Amino acid sequence: MRRSGRESLNAGRAEWLNMANEGKISTDGGQGLGQNPFGALAGLNLPSGTAQAAGTAPAKTALPSKNRGRVDIKRTTAGRGGKTVTVVTGFMGIGLPEKESLCKKMRNACGCGGTVKDGAIEIQGDQREKIATILSEAGFRPVFAGG
């Protein structure tokens, strides 16, 4: 029996599909697990839902902030060619590496330049409000000093 071109093409495609599917695992759902791995827990009267029952969640207590001392925040233009600079002084008991990390946080928050000079942090521009929030988060007591 002779097949037409189209019939032989369809027969060849079906044969190819059968060969391609050999050895593959079906993903159509298949069989169940046979047993529930958590079935043994059903008889233990465990609470359902989250690990803590409603109303027994621990109350969030605010951690007491460390009092690391008073720092002065000044806005100054003296000796800078008319440019405004915010200067933070009065740090007690912290070293240069911590001052540099605070300066980096301030620079990133304010989006401007700054440096640590002679134990004081200098940030470009009038950034007193942003600097005060960063210092209070770090445990300092910021005070606006000067003009």
Backbone as JSON Lines, residues from 0, in Angstrom:
{"i":0,"aa":"M","n":[0.84,-1.16,0.0],"ca":[0.0,0.0,0.0],"c":[0.89,1.23,0.0]}
{"i":1,"aa":"R","n":[0.62,2.05,-0.92],"ca":[1.41,3.25,-1.09],"c":[0.71,4.43,-0.43]}
{"i":2,"aa":"R","n":[1.48,5.21,0.35],"ca":[0.91,6.37,1.03],"c":[1.19,7.62,0.22]}
{"i":3,"aa":"S","n":[0.3,8.58,0.39],"ca":[0.56,9.87,-0.26],"c":[1.61,10.61,0.56]}
{"i":4,"aa":"G","n":[2.1,11.7,0.05],"ca":[3.15,12.47,0.73],"c":[2.7,12.97,2.1]}
{"i":5,"aa":"R","n":[1.48,13.44,2.17],"ca":[0.97,13.98,3.43],"c":[0.78,12.88,4.46]}
{"i":6,"aa":"E","n":[0.26,11.73,4.05],"ca":[0.06,10.63,4.99],"c":[1.38,10.11,5.53]}
{"i":7,"aa":"S","n":[2.38,10.01,4.67],"ca":[3.68,9.52,5.15],"c":[4.33,10.53,6.08]}
{"i":8,"aa":"L","n":[4.11,11.82,5.85],"ca":[4.64,12.85,6.73],"c":[4.0,12.76,8.11]}
{"i":9,"aa":"N","n":[2.68,12.59,8.16],"ca":[1.98,12.46,9.44],"c":[2.39,11.18,10.16]}
{"i":10,"aa":"A","n":[2.57,10.1,9.44],"ca":[2.99,8.84,10.06],"c":[4.4,8.97,10.62]}
{"i":11,"aa":"G","n":[5.28,9.65,9.88],"ca":[6.64,9.86,10.36],"c":[6.67,10.73,11.6]}
{"i":12,"aa":"R","n":[5.82,11.74,11.65],"ca":[5.76,12.63,12.81],"c":[5.27,11.86,14.04]}
{"i":13,"aa":"A","n":[4.25,11.02,13.88],"ca":[3.73,10.23,14.99],"c":[4.79,9.27,15.5]}
{"i":14,"aa":"E","n":[5.53,8.65,14.57],"ca":[6.58,7.73,14.98],"c":[7.68,8.46,15.74]}
{"i":15,"aa":"W","n":[8.02,9.67,15.29],"ca":[9.05,10.48,15.96],"c":[8.59,10.86,17.36]}
{"i":16,"aa":"L","n":[7.34,11.25,17.53],"ca":[6.81,11.62,18.83],"c":[6.85,10.43,19.8]}
{"i":17,"aa":"N","n":[6.53,9.25,19.31],"ca":[6.58,8.06,20.17],"c":[8.0,7.78,20.64]}
{"i":18,"aa":"M","n":[8.98,7.95,19.74],"ca":[10.38,7.72,20.11],"c":[10.86,8.79,21.09]}
{"i":19,"aa":"A","n":[10.41,10.02,20.9],"ca":[10.86,11.11,21.76],"c":[10.31,10.97,23.17]}
{"i":20,"aa":"N","n":[9.16,10.36,23.34],"ca":[8.53,10.25,24.65],"c":[8.95,9.02,25.43]}
{"i":21,"aa":"E","n":[9.74,8.15,24.85],"ca":[10.18,6.96,25.56],"c":[11.13,7.34,26.7]}
{"i":22,"aa":"G","n":[10.9,6.78,27.87],"ca":[11.79,7.01,29.0],"c":[11.5,8.3,29.76]}
{"i":23,"aa":"K","n":[10.52,9.07,29.36],"ca":[10.2,10.31,30.06],"c":[9.13,10.05,31.1]}
{"i":24,"aa":"I","n":[9.16,10.82,32.15],"ca":[8.2,10.68,33.23],"c":[7.08,11.68,33.01]}
{"i":25,"aa":"S","n":[5.87,11.21,33.15],"ca":[4.7,12.06,32.94],"c":[4.57,13.04,34.11]}
{"i":26,"aa":"T","n":[4.14,14.24,33.8],"ca":[3.94,15.25,34.83],"c":[2.47,15.62,34.96]}
{"i":27,"aa":"D","n":[1.59,14.7,34.64],"ca":[0.16,15.0,34.67],"c":[-0.47,14.82,36.05]}
{"i":28,"aa":"G","n":[0.29,14.72,37.09],"ca":[-0.26,14.58,38.43],"c":[0.09,13.24,39.03]}
{"i":29,"aa":"G","n":[-0.09,12.19,38.29],"ca":[0.32,10.86,38.74],"c":[-0.39,10.41,40.0]}
{"i":30,"aa":"Q","n":[0.29,9.58,40.77],"ca":[-0.28,9.0,41.97],"c":[-0.01,9.9,43.18]}
{"i":31,"aa":"G","n":[-0.81,9.71,44.22],"ca":[-0.59,10.44,45.45],"c":[0.59,9.85,46.21]}
{"i":32,"aa":"L","n":[0.89,10.39,47.34],"ca":[2.01,9.91,48.14],"c":[1.7,8.59,48.84]}
{"i":33,"aa":"G","n":[0.44,8.25,48.95],"ca":[0.09,7.01,49.62],"c":[-0.2,7.25,51.09]}
{"i":34,"aa":"Q","n":[0.53,8.14,51.71],"ca":[0.25,8.49,53.1],"c":[0.63,9.95,53.3]}
{"i":35,"aa":"N","n":[0.03,10.59,54.28],"ca":[0.33,11.97,54.6],"c":[1.47,12.0,55.6]}
{"i":36,"aa":"P","n":[2.59,12.63,55.27],"ca":[3.72,12.65,56.2],"c":[3.4,13.4,57.5]}
{"i":37,"aa":"F","n":[2.39,14.26,57.48],"ca":[2.02,15.0,58.67],"c":[0.79,14.41,59.37]}
{"i":38,"aa":"G","n":[0.36,13.27,58.91],"ca":[-0.83,12.64,59.47],"c":[-0.69,12.29,60.95]}
{"i":39,"aa":"A","n":[0.5,11.95,61.41],"ca":[0.7,11.58,62.81],"c":[0.54,12.78,63.73]}
{"i":40,"aa":"L","n":[0.69,13.98,63.2],"ca":[0.57,15.18,64.02],"c":[-0.88,15.55,64.29]}
{"i":41,"aa":"A","n":[-1.82,14.97,63.56],"ca":[-3.22,15.34,63.7],"c":[-3.76,15.0,65.08]}
{"i":42,"aa":"G","n":[-3.3,13.97,65.71],"ca":[-3.83,13.57,67.0],"c":[-3.18,14.27,68.19]}
{"i":43,"aa":"L","n":[-2.27,15.19,67.98],"ca":[-1.55,15.83,69.08],"c":[-2.2,17.11,69.58]}
{"i":44,"aa":"N","n":[-3.33,17.53,68.99],"ca":[-4.05,18.75,69.37],"c":[-3.16,19.98,69.33]}
{"i":45,"aa":"L","n":[-2.38,20.12,68.28],"ca":[-1.53,21.29,68.11],"c":[-2.37,22.46,67.62]}
{"i":46,"aa":"P","n":[-1.99,23.69,67.97],"ca":[-2.75,24.84,67.47],"c":[-2.54,25.0,65.98]}
{"i":47,"aa":"S","n":[-3.57,25.41,65.3],"ca":[-3.45,25.61,63.86],"c":[-3.0,27.03,63.58]}
{"i":48,"aa":"G","n":[-2.48,27.27,62.4],"ca":[-2.07,28.62,62.0],"c":[-0.64,28.89,62.38]}
{"i":49,"aa":"T","n":[-0.39,30.1,62.88],"ca":[0.97,30.51,63.2],"c":[1.44,29.86,64.49]}
{"i":50,"aa":"A","n":[2.72,30.03,64.79],"ca":[3.31,29.39,65.95],"c":[2.76,29.96,67.25]}
{"i":51,"aa":"Q","n":[2.4,31.26,67.26],"ca":[1.86,31.86,68.47],"c":[0.38,32.12,68.26]}
{"i":52,"aa":"A","n":[-0.41,31.81,69.26],"ca":[-1.84,32.04,69.18],"c":[-2.1,33.54,69.29]}
{"i":53,"aa":"A","n":[-3.26,33.96,68.79],"ca":[-3.6,35.37,68.83],"c":[-3.72,35.84,70.27]}
{"i":54,"aa":"G","n":[-3.18,37.02,70.55],"ca":[-3.27,37.57,71.89],"c":[-2.1,37.19,72.78]}
{"i":55,"aa":"T","n":[-1.27,36.25,72.38],"ca":[-0.14,35.85,73.21],"c":[1.18,36.34,72.64]}
{"i":56,"aa":"A","n":[1.11,37.18,71.62],"ca":[2.34,37.7,71.03],"c":[3.04,38.6,72.05]}
{"i":57,"aa":"P","n":[4.36,38.52,72.14],"ca":[5.05,39.36,73.11],"c":[4.95,40.83,72.72]}
{"i":58,"aa":"A","n":[4.77,41.67,73.7],"ca":[4.66,43.1,73.44],"c":[6.04,43.63,73.04]}
{"i":59,"aa":"K","n":[6.05,44.47,72.04],"ca":[7.32,45.06,71.61],"c":[7.69,46.16,72.59]}
{"i":60,"aa":"T","n":[8.84,46.04,73.18],"ca":[9.3,47.06,74.11],"c":[10.37,47.87,73.43]}
{"i":61,"aa":"A","n":[10.3,49.16,73.63],"ca":[11.3,50.04,73.03],"c":[12.6,49.89,73.81]}
{"i":62,"aa":"L","n":[13.66,49.65,73.09],"ca":[14.96,49.52,73.73],"c":[15.41,50.89,74.23]}
{"i":63,"aa":"P","n":[15.91,50.97,75.42],"ca":[16.39,52.26,75.89],"c":[17.6,52.69,75.07]}
{"i":64,"aa":"S","n":[17.54,53.9,74.54],"ca":[18.65,54.37,73.72],"c":[19.83,54.72,74.6]}
{"i":65,"aa":"K","n":[21.01,54.39,74.12],"ca":[22.21,54.71,74.88],"c":[22.39,56.22,74.87]}
{"i":66,"aa":"N","n":[22.74,56.76,76.01],"ca":[23.05,58.18,76.07],"c":[24.54,58.33,75.87]}
{"i":67,"aa":"R","n":[24.91,58.71,74.67],"ca":[26.33,58.8,74.35],"c":[26.84,60.22,74.48]}
{"i":68,"aa":"G","n":[26.01,61.11,75.0],"ca":[26.47,62.48,75.25],"c":[25.9,63.47,74.27]}
{"i":69,"aa":"R","n":[26.16,64.72,74.59],"ca":[25.66,65.84,73.79],"c":[26.66,66.17,72.68]}
{"i":70,"aa":"V","n":[26.13,66.44,71.5],"ca":[26.95,66.92,70.39],"c":[26.32,68.2,69.86]}
{"i":71,"aa":"D","n":[27.15,69.14,69.49],"ca":[26.69,70.43,68.97],"c":[26.68,70.42,67.45]}
{"i":72,"aa":"I","n":[25.6,70.91,66.87],"ca":[25.49,71.02,65.42],"c":[25.46,72.5,65.08]}
{"i":73,"aa":"K","n":[26.45,72.97,64.34],"ca":[26.57,74.39,64.0],"c":[26.54,74.57,62.5]}
{"i":74,"aa":"R","n":[25.96,75.68,62.07],"ca":[26.04,76.08,60.66],"c":[27.0,77.25,60.6]}
{"i":75,"aa":"T","n":[27.99,77.13,59.76],"ca":[29.01,78.19,59.69],"c":[29.41,78.45,58.25]}
{"i":76,"aa":"T","n":[29.88,79.68,58.01],"ca":[30.41,80.04,56.69],"c":[31.79,80.68,56.82]}
{"i":77,"aa":"A","n":[32.29,80.82,58.03],"ca":[33.53,81.55,58.27],"c":[34.72,80.85,57.62]}
{"i":78,"aa":"G","n":[35.47,81.57,56.84],"ca":[36.7,81.06,56.24],"c":[36.48,80.07,55.13]}
{"i":79,"aa":"R","n":[35.29,80.06,54.54],"ca":[34.99,79.07,53.49],"c":[34.52,79.74,52.2]}
{"i":80,"aa":"G","n":[34.83,81.0,52.05],"ca":[34.47,81.69,50.81],"c":[32.96,81.87,50.64]}
{"i":81,"aa":"G","n":[32.23,81.98,51.73],"ca":[30.78,82.17,51.66],"c":[29.99,80.88,51.57]}
{"i":82,"aa":"K","n":[30.64,79.74,51.5],"ca":[29.94,78.46,51.44],"c":[29.46,78.04,52.83]}
{"i":83,"aa":"T","n":[28.24,77.52,52.89],"ca":[27.69,77.07,54.17],"c":[28.12,75.64,54.45]}
{"i":84,"aa":"V","n":[28.53,75.41,55.68],"ca":[28.97,74.08,56.11],"c":[28.33,73.79,57.46]}
{"i":85,"aa":"T","n":[27.88,72.56,57.65],"ca":[27.35,72.12,58.94],"c":[28.46,71.37,59.66]}
{"i":86,"aa":"V","n":[28.77,71.81,60.89],"ca":[29.86,71.23,61.66],"c":[29.28,70.59,62.91]}
{"i":87,"aa":"V","n":[29.67,69.33,63.15],"ca":[29.23,68.6,64.34],"c":[30.45,68.43,65.24]}
{"i":88,"aa":"T","n":[30.36,68.97,66.47],"ca":[31.48,68.91,67.4],"c":[31.0,68.39,68.75]}
{"i":89,"aa":"G","n":[31.95,68.11,69.63],"ca":[31.63,67.72,71.0],"c":[31.52,66.22,71.22]}
{"i":90,"aa":"F","n":[32.09,65.42,70.35],"ca":[32.05,63.97,70.53],"c":[32.94,63.58,71.7]}
{"i":91,"aa":"M","n":[32.4,62.76,72.59],"ca":[33.17,62.3,73.74],"c":[33.23,60.78,73.7]}
{"i":92,"aa":"G","n":[34.42,60.24,73.77],"ca":[34.58,58.8,73.92],"c":[34.44,57.98,72.66]}
{"i":93,"aa":"I","n":[34.47,58.58,71.49],"ca":[34.46,57.77,70.27],"c":[35.72,58.08,69.47]}
{"i":94,"aa":"G","n":[36.18,57.11,68.74],"ca":[37.41,57.24,67.99],"c":[37.17,57.7,66.56]}
{"i":95,"aa":"L","n":[38.25,57.85,65.86],"ca":[38.21,58.31,64.48],"c":[37.45,57.36,63.55]}
{"i":96,"aa":"P","n":[37.59,56.02,63.68],"ca":[36.84,55.15,62.77],"c":[35.32,55.3,62.91]}
{"i":97,"aa":"E","n":[34.83,55.48,64.13],"ca":[33.39,55.66,64.31],"c":[32.93,57.01,63.78]}
{"i":98,"aa":"K","n":[33.76,58.04,63.94],"ca":[33.42,59.35,63.37],"c":[33.36,59.27,61.85]}
{"i":99,"aa":"E","n":[34.28,58.53,61.26],"ca":[34.27,58.4,59.8],"c":[33.05,57.63,59.32]}
{"i":100,"aa":"S","n":[32.61,56.61,60.08],"ca":[31.41,55.89,59.67],"c":[30.17,56.76,59.82]}
{"i":101,"aa":"L","n":[30.1,57.57,60.89],"ca":[28.99,58.51,61.04],"c":[29.0,59.53,59.9]}
{"i":102,"aa":"C","n":[30.18,60.01,59.56],"ca":[30.3,60.98,58.46],"c":[29.82,60.37,57.15]}
{"i":103,"aa":"K","n":[30.13,59.11,56.92],"ca":[29.69,58.45,55.69],"c":[28.17,58.33,55.66]}
{"i":104,"aa":"K","n":[27.55,57.98,56.8],"ca":[26.09,57.9,56.87],"c":[25.46,59.26,56.58]}
{"i":105,"aa":"M","n":[26.06,60.31,57.14],"ca":[25.54,61.66,56.93],"c":[25.66,62.08,55.47]}
{"i":106,"aa":"R","n":[26.82,61.8,54.86],"ca":[27.01,62.14,53.46],"c":[26.0,61.43,52.57]}
{"i":107,"aa":"N","n":[25.75,60.14,52.85],"ca":[24.81,59.38,52.04],"c":[23.39,59.89,52.22]}
{"i":108,"aa":"A","n":[23.02,60.24,53.46],"ca":[21.66,60.72,53.72],"c":[21.44,62.1,53.12]}
{"i":109,"aa":"C","n":[22.45,62.94,53.17],"ca":[22.31,64.32,52.68],"c":[22.6,64.44,51.19]}
{"i":110,"aa":"G","n":[23.3,63.5,50.64],"ca":[23.64,63.56,49.23],"c":[24.66,64.65,48.93]}
{"i":111,"aa":"C","n":[25.63,64.81,49.81],"ca":[26.63,65.85,49.61],"c":[27.97,65.35,50.17]}
{"i":112,"aa":"G","n":[28.97,66.21,50.1],"ca":[30.29,65.84,50.58],"c":[30.47,66.16,52.04]}
{"i":113,"aa":"G","n":[31.52,65.64,52.6],"ca":[31.84,65.91,53.99],"c":[33.13,65.24,54.38]}
{"i":114,"aa":"T","n":[33.64,65.61,55.56],"ca":[34.91,65.05,56.03],"c":[34.98,65.12,57.54]}
{"i":115,"aa":"V","n":[36.01,64.49,58.09],"ca":[36.31,64.59,59.52],"c":[37.6,65.37,59.63]}
{"i":116,"aa":"K","n":[37.54,66.53,60.32],"ca":[38.71,67.38,60.51],"c":[38.84,67.75,61.97]}
{"i":117,"aa":"D","n":[39.99,67.54,62.54],"ca":[40.29,67.95,63.91],"c":[39.25,67.46,64.91]}
{"i":118,"aa":"G","n":[38.73,66.26,64.75],"ca":[37.77,65.69,65.68],"c":[36.34,66.14,65.46]}
{"i":119,"aa":"A","n":[36.08,66.94,64.42],"ca":[34.73,67.41,64.12],"c":[34.33,66.9,62.74]}
{"i":120,"aa":"I","n":[33.04,66.68,62.57],"ca":[32.52,66.23,61.26],"c":[31.99,67.45,60.53]}
{"i":121,"aa":"E","n":[32.44,67.66,59.3],"ca":[31.99,68.78,58.48],"c":[31.23,68.23,57.28]}
{"i":122,"aa":"I","n":[29.99,68.7,57.1],"ca":[29.14,68.29,55.99],"c":[28.79,69.53,55.19]}
{"i":123,"aa":"Q","n":[28.87,69.45,53.88],"ca":[28.62,70.61,53.02],"c":[27.14,70.97,53.02]}
{"i":124,"aa":"G","n":[26.86,72.26,53.1],"ca":[25.49,72.75,53.04],"c":[24.84,72.81,54.41]}
{"i":125,"aa":"D","n":[23.61,73.34,54.45],"ca":[22.85,73.42,55.69],"c":[22.02,72.15,55.83]}
{"i":126,"aa":"Q","n":[22.55,71.16,56.51],"ca":[21.94,69.83,56.62],"c":[21.62,69.49,58.07]}
{"i":127,"aa":"R","n":[21.33,70.5,58.9],"ca":[21.22,70.27,60.34],"c":[20.12,69.29,60.72]}
{"i":128,"aa":"E","n":[18.97,69.35,60.08],"ca":[17.85,68.47,60.45],"c":[18.17,67.0,60.17]}
{"i":129,"aa":"K","n":[18.7,66.72,58.98],"ca":[19.04,65.33,58.63],"c":[20.13,64.79,59.53]}
{"i":130,"aa":"I","n":[21.12,65.63,59.82],"ca":[22.22,65.21,60.68],"c":[21.73,64.93,62.09]}
{"i":131,"aa":"A","n":[20.78,65.75,62.58],"ca":[20.25,65.56,63.94],"c":[19.53,64.21,64.05]}
{"i":132,"aa":"T","n":[18.79,63.81,63.01],"ca":[18.1,62.51,63.08],"c":[19.1,61.36,63.07]}
{"i":133,"aa":"I","n":[20.15,61.46,62.28],"ca":[21.17,60.4,62.23],"c":[21.88,60.28,63.57]}
{"i":134,"aa":"L","n":[22.2,61.42,64.19],"ca":[22.89,61.38,65.47],"c":[21.99,60.85,66.58]}
{"i":135,"aa":"S","n":[20.71,61.2,66.56],"ca":[19.82,60.69,67.6],"c":[19.6,59.18,67.44]}
{"i":136,"aa":"E","n":[19.59,58.67,66.19],"ca":[19.5,57.23,65.98],"c":[20.75,56.52,66.49]}
{"i":137,"aa":"A","n":[21.88,57.21,66.45],"ca":[23.14,56.62,66.92],"c":[23.29,56.73,68.43]}
{"i":138,"aa":"G","n":[22.34,57.38,69.12],"ca":[22.38,57.44,70.57],"c":[22.92,58.74,71.13]}
{"i":139,"aa":"F","n":[23.22,59.7,70.29],"ca":[23.72,60.99,70.75],"c":[22.54,61.93,71.02]}
{"i":140,"aa":"R","n":[22.81,63.02,71.74],"ca":[21.79,64.03,71.98],"c":[22.21,65.28,71.21]}
{"i":141,"aa":"P","n":[21.67,65.47,70.0],"ca":[22.08,66.61,69.18],"c":[21.47,67.92,69.69]}
{"i":142,"aa":"V","n":[22.28,68.97,69.7],"ca":[21.84,70.29,70.12],"c":[22.27,71.27,69.04]}
{"i":143,"aa":"F","n":[21.3,72.1,68.57],"ca":[21.62,73.12,67.58],"c":[22.28,74.27,68.29]}
{"i":144,"aa":"A","n":[23.49,74.61,67.87],"ca":[24.25,75.68,68.5],"c":[24.59,76.73,67.46]}
{"i":145,"aa":"G","n":[24.71,77.97,67.87],"ca":[25.09,79.04,66.96],"c":[23.94,79.41,66.04]}
{"i":146,"aa":"G","n":[24.27,80.06,64.93],"ca":[23.25,80.58,64.02],"c":[22.94,79.58,62.99]}
